[in-house]
Amino acid sequence: QVQLVESGGGSVQAGGSLRLSCAASGYTYSSDCIGWFRQAPGKEREGVAAIYPGAYTTYYADAVKGRFTISQDNAKNTLYLQMDSLKPEDTAMYYCAADSSGGDCYYVFLTRQFGYWGQGTQVSVSS
């Protein structure tokens, strides 16, 4: 059984930082495609960042480039999203996802075709 559990969300002031974690059980991060998504009320779920550990290739949405950093720790079997310089528009439910289908990671990220999803952690940024 595969389970992804996000943590680290919370309420912060604009300009602050948060570090989200996604711990996996029944699944081992290795060379699969892993990513973070977010969904604000009334909005569609959008890709934030993804990583292909095998080649350590990363992808970021334009809105978060330079502010967010995705990383993973195989020893701890955990995915991270370091979020700095947070803005009110970053407010959303953040989800982690993993895919082991072998598909192109960038394509999987763009189409949101991940096999496994967490239940999300709320991030609220106030002005």
C-alpha positions in Angstrom: 0.0 0.0 0.0 1.4 3.4 -1.0 0.7 6.4 1.1 2.0 9.9 0.9 1.6 12.2 3.9 2.3 15.9 3.7 3.3 18.1 6.6 4.7 21.5 7.3 1.9 23.7 6.2 0.6 26.5 8.3 -0.3 30.2 8.4 2.5 32.7 7.8 3.0 36.4 7.0 3.9 37.5 3.5 7.7 37.3 3.1 7.9 34.3 5.4 9.1 30.8 4.8 7.7 27.3 5.1 9.2 23.9 4.4 6.8 21.2 3.4 7.6 17.6 3.7 6.1 14.5 2.1 6.8 11.2 3.7 6.2 8.1 1.7 5.3 4.7 3.1 5.0 1.5 0.9 7.0 3.4 -1.7 10.6 4.3 -2.1 11.7 7.5 -3.8 14.4 6.7 -6.3 14.3 7.5 -10.0 10.5 8.2 -10.2 8.9 11.5 -11.0 7.9 13.3 -7.8 6.1 16.6 -7.5 4.2 19.3 -5.6 0.9 20.7 -6.7 -1.5 23.3 -5.2 -5.1 24.2 -5.4 -6.7 27.4 -4.2 -10.5 27.7 -3.7 -12.3 28.1 -7.0 -9.1 27.2 -8.9 -7.9 24.1 -10.7 -5.0 22.2 -9.3 -1.8 23.4 -10.7 1.8 22.1 -10.8 4.3 23.9 -8.5 7.5 21.9 -8.9 8.7 18.4 -9.8 11.9 16.4 -9.6 13.3 13.4 -11.4 15.8 12.1 -8.8 17.5 9.7 -11.3 19.0 12.6 -13.2 18.2 15.3 -10.5 16.2 17.2 -13.0 13.8 19.8 -11.6 10.9 21.7 -13.0 9.2 24.8 -11.6 6.2 26.8 -12.4 7.1 30.4 -13.4 5.1 31.8 -10.5 7.5 30.1 -8.0 10.9 30.2 -9.7 13.5 31.7 -7.5 11.4 31.4 -4.4 10.6 27.6 -4.1 13.1 24.7 -4.1 12.2 21.1 -4.5 14.4 18.4 -3.1 14.3 14.8 -1.9 16.2 12.7 0.7 16.3 9.1 -0.3 17.7 8.1 3.1 14.6 9.5 4.8 12.3 8.6 2.0 11.0 12.2 2.0 10.2 14.9 -0.5 10.6 18.5 0.4 9.4 21.9 -0.8 11.3 24.9 0.6 9.1 28.0 0.2 10.7 31.4 0.7 9.4 34.9 0.1 5.8 33.7 0.4 3.1 35.8 -1.1 -0.7 35.8 -0.4 -1.3 34.3 -3.8 0.6 31.2 -2.7 -2.3 30.4 -0.3 -3.6 27.0 -1.3 -3.8 23.4 -0.4 -0.5 21.8 -1.3 -0.3 18.2 -2.4 2.6 15.9 -3.1 2.5 13.3 -5.8 4.6 10.4 -7.1 4.6 8.4 -10.3 6.4 5.2 -11.1 4.9 4.6 -14.5 8.2 5.4 -16.3 6.7 8.2 -18.2 8.6 11.4 -19.0 8.6 13.3 -15.8 8.1 16.7 -17.4 5.1 15.4 -19.3 3.7 13.7 -16.2 4.1 17.0 -14.3 2.4 19.1 -17.0 -0.5 16.6 -17.4 -0.8 15.9 -13.6 -0.8 12.1 -14.4 0.7 11.0 -11.1 -0.2 7.6 -9.8 -0.1 8.5 -6.1 -1.3 11.6 -4.3 -1.2 12.8 -0.7 -4.2 14.4 1.0 -2.7 17.8 1.2 -1.4 20.4 3.7 -2.8 23.9 3.9 -0.6 26.9 3.4 -2.1 30.3 4.2 -0.1 33.5 3.6 -1.4 36.8 5.0 -0.6 40.3 3.8 
